[in-house]
Amino acid sequence: MSGTTVFLDRDGVINEDSPDYIKCWADFSFIQSSLDAVARLTRSGWSIIVITNQSAVNRGMIPLAELENMHRRLRRAAGCGRTILVQTGNGKAALRSLD
């Protein structure tokens, strides 16, 4: 399946969502089998783009640098691609390509 892309929401699809926000890696809890599902998609040739709405950044509850750190760790753990589309609640979305 060359050239096929799947967009996955972060909270509630890859990791457990929380009404208290995911503010650091210690708060991050993968949904059972989500890592396996992402790995299977990747092995099948799908490109993965994670999308996420993180209004906690705009609200001052989490620094953008911490969010990017969590996303680097997520990418390594899930083996997903480098691109994460982030909406920070300020009305603007940003494509973050993480190394």
Secondary structure, DSSP 4 states (H G I P E B T S, - for coil): -TT-EEEEETBTTTB---TT---SGGG--BPTTHHHHHHHHHHTT-EEEEEEE-HHHHTTSS-HHHHHHHHHHHHHHHT--SEEEEE-SSS-EEEEE--
